């Protein structure tokens, strides 16, 4: 099975890291604002994150590696919706109603000048976060992810952007959400090479991810 990701942004896209790390801004399309009842206005429905993500081949390998445990044994479905980008969230940039153009452009500018070598990612545990009901792939040697996140956070701060980066961070990849009882278990190690990072726009309520920027890891 191949993944089909919907990378078409309805507002503005920042495309970076493909040729000479240049950033291209596509003009924003007009949107139609619909009235809401008092107290029911849309608030913070657009979230933005910096993430690591496997390519389609690696994502398919991950799916196959956990298929027996999650699909066959537990009758759960992995990444059910078109437009979901498998990823490891690193830093949240905030929630907005619409795309914060200046903030996105600021992140893109810093990311273009950021240098860090690629590294291997390995997870070997399936577990559920009780608070969010997220079933995730985690565990393994996550030191490289933590160090990369710290370096990226420091670069953003040095560039004048205030981004939360608390120490309570557990590297993981969300596979699905389930309220069913879930027993944590070990699985064969899932590995891939992290050679790029992304800025994604998460449309809350739609389970849809739009890639606004991507930058290679090198250094």
C-alpha positions, 0 to 999 in steps of 0.5 A, a space after each residue: 500500500 502506498 500513502 497519498 498525502 494531500 500537500 495542497 494548502 488552501 492559504 499559503 505554502 512555504 516550500 524550502 530546502 529543495 534547491 539552494 534552500 530557497 523559500 517560495 511564498 505562494 500568494 494566499 487565496 481568499 477565504 469566505 468567512 461564515 458567521 457564527 453564533 456568539 460563543 461558538 466562534 472558531 478559535 485555534 483550529 490551525 496548529 503548526 508543528 516542526 516534525 520528523 517524518 519517514 518517506 513513503 517507503 519507510 512509512 510503508 515498512 512501519 505499517 507492515 511491521 506493526 500490522 500483525 499486532 495492531 490490525 490482525 490481533 487487536 482489529 485496529 486501523 492504522 493511519 485511516 485518513 488520506 492526508 495524515 502524515 506519519 511523523 514525530 512531533 518536535 516543537 509546537 508553534 501554536 494554534 491559530 485561526 488561519 495561517 500566521 504568515 509572519 511566524 511561518 516565514 520566520 520559522 522558514 528563514 531560520 530553518 534554511 540556515 539550520 545545519 544538523 547531520 541526519 541520523 537513524 531513528 529506531 522505535 521498539 514499543 507500542 503503547 497508549 498514552 492514557 491522557 490522549 488515547 493515542 496509540 504510539 510507536 516509541 522506545 528504543 534509543 531516542 537520544 539522537 531525536 532529543 539532541 536534534 530537538 534541542 538544537 532546533 529549539 536553540 536555533 529558533 530562540 537565537 533567531 528571535 522566535 519564542 517556541 515552547 520546548 519543555 523537558 517533558 518530551 517523549 519521542 513517538 509516532 502516533 499510529 491511531 487513537 483508541 479508547 479500547 483497553 490496550 496492553 503495551 508491548 514490545 515489537 521488532 525494532 522499526 528503523 529509518 533514516 531521518 534526513 529531513 524535517 518538516 513544518 506542517 499545518 495540522 487542521 484540527 478536527 480534519 485529521 489532515 496535515 499540510 506540508 508548508 516547508 521541508 529542509 534537508 538534514 546535513 552538516 
